[in-house]
């Protein structure tokens, strides 16, 4: 069984040394896994990637791609054409991440209906009242 990381006190600077927090900081957002999944079959240009995801803004896609490139999950190739042609593809690190994430993706697909039903049925607890 995997052990949880030790607690980190605020202001100690230790949070960035925690491997779980450090990795999830990049891939734990709304878009990173979708970008990685869309790049899993092969190299894509920015516009094709944006169309494949659909509801991501150009700005957010750019930020996500920069973050994934910074952390080594994808590579960016710029061709000296007019206009410039830019392609993105997974690196070995990105492929290895997707191999580990695949069971989570399968779980999400298999349990999506249950999760949505639980959300629908959820009744938040009443707000505490002042005395």
C-alpha positions as CSV (number, residue, x, y, z in Angstrom):
1,X,0.0,0.0,0.0
2,X,1.2,3.5,-0.9
3,X,2.0,5.7,2.1
4,X,0.6,9.2,2.1
5,X,3.3,11.9,2.1
6,X,4.0,13.5,5.5
7,X,2.2,16.7,6.4
8,X,3.9,20.0,5.3
9,X,3.7,23.1,7.4
10,X,2.8,26.4,5.7
11,X,5.7,28.7,4.9
12,X,8.4,26.0,5.3
13,X,9.1,25.7,1.6
14,X,8.8,21.9,1.8
15,X,5.6,21.7,-0.4
16,X,7.6,22.0,-3.6
17,X,9.8,19.1,-2.4
18,X,6.8,16.8,-2.1
19,X,6.8,14.7,-5.3
20,X,3.0,14.2,-5.2
21,X,2.2,17.9,-4.9
22,X,4.9,18.8,-7.4
23,X,3.5,16.5,-10.1
24,X,-0.2,17.2,-9.4
25,X,0.5,20.9,-9.6
26,X,1.0,20.4,-13.4
27,X,-1.3,17.5,-14.2
28,X,-4.0,18.0,-11.7
29,X,-5.8,20.9,-13.4
30,X,-8.9,20.7,-15.6
31,X,-7.0,20.5,-19.0
32,X,-3.7,18.8,-18.7
33,X,-4.9,15.2,-18.9
34,X,-7.2,16.0,-21.8
35,X,-4.2,17.5,-23.7
36,X,-2.0,14.5,-22.9
37,X,-4.8,12.1,-23.9
38,X,-5.3,13.9,-27.2
39,X,-1.6,13.7,-27.9
40,X,-1.4,10.0,-27.1
41,X,-2.0,8.8,-30.7
42,X,0.7,11.1,-32.1
43,X,1.9,14.6,-33.0
44,X,-0.7,17.4,-33.3
45,X,-0.7,21.0,-34.3
46,X,-2.1,23.6,-31.9
47,X,-5.3,24.2,-33.9
48,X,-6.0,20.5,-34.3
49,X,-5.5,20.0,-30.5
50,X,-7.8,22.9,-29.7
51,X,-10.5,21.5,-32.0
52,X,-10.1,18.0,-30.5
53,X,-10.7,19.3,-27.0
54,X,-13.4,21.8,-28.0
55,X,-14.3,23.8,-25.0
56,X,-10.8,25.1,-24.1
57,X,-9.8,28.7,-24.8
58,X,-6.8,29.5,-26.9
59,X,-5.1,31.2,-23.9
60,X,-5.8,28.2,-21.6
61,X,-4.5,25.7,-24.1
62,X,-1.3,27.8,-24.6
63,X,-0.8,28.0,-20.8
64,X,-1.4,24.2,-20.4
65,X,1.0,23.3,-23.2
66,X,3.7,25.6,-21.8
67,X,3.3,23.9,-18.4
68,X,3.4,20.4,-19.8
69,X,6.4,21.3,-21.9
70,X,8.2,22.9,-18.9
71,X,7.7,19.7,-16.8
72,X,8.9,17.4,-19.7
73,X,5.6,15.7,-20.6
74,X,5.4,17.1,-24.1
75,X,7.8,18.5,-26.7
76,X,7.2,21.4,-29.0
77,X,8.6,21.7,-32.4
78,X,8.6,25.0,-34.4
79,X,9.1,24.8,-38.1
80,X,10.5,27.9,-39.9
81,X,7.6,28.6,-42.2
82,X,5.3,31.5,-42.7
83,X,3.2,31.4,-40.7
84,X,5.2,29.3,-38.2
85,X,4.1,25.7,-37.9
86,X,4.1,24.4,-34.4
87,X,3.6,20.7,-33.4
88,X,3.3,19.0,-30.0
89,X,3.9,15.4,-29.1
90,X,4.3,13.3,-26.0
91,X,7.8,12.7,-24.6
92,X,8.8,9.4,-23.1
93,X,7.9,10.9,-19.7
94,X,4.5,11.8,-21.0
95,X,3.9,8.3,-22.4
96,X,5.0,6.8,-19.0
97,X,2.6,9.1,-17.2
98,X,-0.4,8.1,-19.4
99,X,0.4,4.4,-18.8
100,X,0.0,5.0,-15.0
101,X,-3.1,7.2,-15.5
102,X,-4.8,4.7,-17.7
103,X,-6.5,2.8,-14.9
104,X,-7.9,6.0,-13.5
105,X,-9.3,6.9,-16.9
106,X,-10.9,3.5,-17.2
107,X,-12.3,3.9,-13.7
108,X,-13.8,7.3,-14.6
109,X,-15.4,5.9,-17.7
110,X,-16.9,2.9,-15.9
111,X,-18.1,5.0,-12.9
112,X,-19.1,8.2,-14.5
113,X,-22.9,7.6,-14.3
114,X,-22.6,6.7,-10.5
115,X,-20.6,9.9,-9.8
116,X,-23.1,12.0,-11.7
117,X,-26.0,10.3,-9.8
118,X,-24.3,11.0,-6.5
119,X,-23.8,14.6,-7.4
120,X,-27.5,14.9,-8.3
121,X,-28.6,13.2,-5.1
122,X,-26.3,15.2,-2.8
123,X,-28.0,17.4,-0.3
124,X,-25.5,19.8,1.4
125,X,-25.6,20.0,5.1
126,X,-27.4,23.0,6.5
127,X,-25.3,26.0,7.2
128,X,-24.5,26.5,10.9
129,X,-26.6,29.0,12.6
130,X,-25.2,31.7,14.9
131,X,-26.1,31.5,18.5
